Amino acid sequence: MNEITNKDRAKVLIQALPYIQKYSGQTIVIKYGGNAMVSDELKDAVMSDIVLLRLVGINVVLVHGGGPEISGMLNKIGKESKFVNGLRVTDKETIDVVQMVLAGKVNKSLVQLLEQHSGKAIGLCGLDGRMIMAEKKIASEDLGFVGEITEVNTEVITNATEHGYIPIISTIAGGYNGAVYNINADLAAARIASELNAAKLILMTDIRGLLKDKNDENTLIPVVNVSEVPSLKREGIISGGMIPKIDCCVEAVRRGVKRAHIIDGRILHSILIEMFSDEGIGTMFY
């Protein structure tokens, strides 16, 4: 039994070697959210995965959301959360809460957690070094302080990675008029990945990936060429909440990111499985 186990271990390590060689010195951007951000066991797995990636020479940039924490804080102050097409309506009171929760509590708790796993982390938000600049998003209904990214300055990010830090970024953006804007974390991760010319963008979600039948996790579509996306939308395979996530992947690939992935953050060590195995996990867009 031990002999089989040791062979399996050796096989895993041997399989990982060419991927480590391929991605060492490259940058990957991970958008972190969903259950992987709630469960302590999953949080620990994500942090240990990220530390391992950094130790083998891969520059990791972690972009995070924090929707449940924002909703929880708004609930505490007696304010109802309102969404339009998946975007949080963000009035002046809400943007203050968003900034406090995302750039404060959530961001710094992730920094501390990564450092508990022997990582070297630095917490940033889009306001730092004018990293993310935005204008008010124009929609059919007024969304308040929800922003559309106009530019990304990666200098503060690359300065951090060049000095061995793992940047952990909350998606608050600055406006040219001094306003602060709430930015969807998937969109921000895709844009940051493209500006960094990242080898990979990984979006962590609470589903296996893109499914032919959304009610059957065994119908996973492992690989999609971005040119196939319009027809998959017409067929109804890409629908609902998957549309904006897949649009982010398409946008990232078209802007120069080599591969974009939607992976299941509910699976322990899903990042390592995606990065270092032949089979991978989730759906890859190229």
C-alpha angles and dihedrals in degrees: 000000000000090000091056091046092051092048090051091049091049091048091053092050093046091048090051095052100079090047092051089051091047097051102033108119092016128110127239126186119212122195105208122202147104123060091338086070095048107042114077091214092052092044090054091049093050093049094048090048091052093048090050092050090052092048091057091053103265117137107228124196114190118204116187141191127200109194097147092049091050091049090048093053092046089051090053091057092045097253121137120227115234126192133192116193090341095308121116114241101235118198123177094276092046095050089054089054092045091052093046095047101039102037092033123031101017097039097046094044088056091049090052093046093051091049090051085061090054094260125140105231138174124193117224139166132199091264092064111099089349085285096161120027121186147173128216111284111242112218139157088265124038107259096185115216097007110130139213111214113243100172142000122209108201098185095100090047096050091045088057097047092045088058093050098261127135106224114221108198130197114201104240112133134201124235126217089240094054095265123136119228135201111230127197106250095222091054092046093049091050093050094045090049092052094047090050090048087233122194090222142015113201120192112195113211141163096254134068093252132269109351128198086214111030090207095055118063090192090071095073115156102216100190132029129179107218089234088067094058098088092054091046088054092050090051090052093241089118105049145132117005093359092067097075093042093051091043087057090053092048092048092050093050092047089051092055108274105141098218135006123196138193107203136177109256090191090074115086113248092001089153093059092045089053095044102041111028134079093229097047120187136256124007124322122206120202 
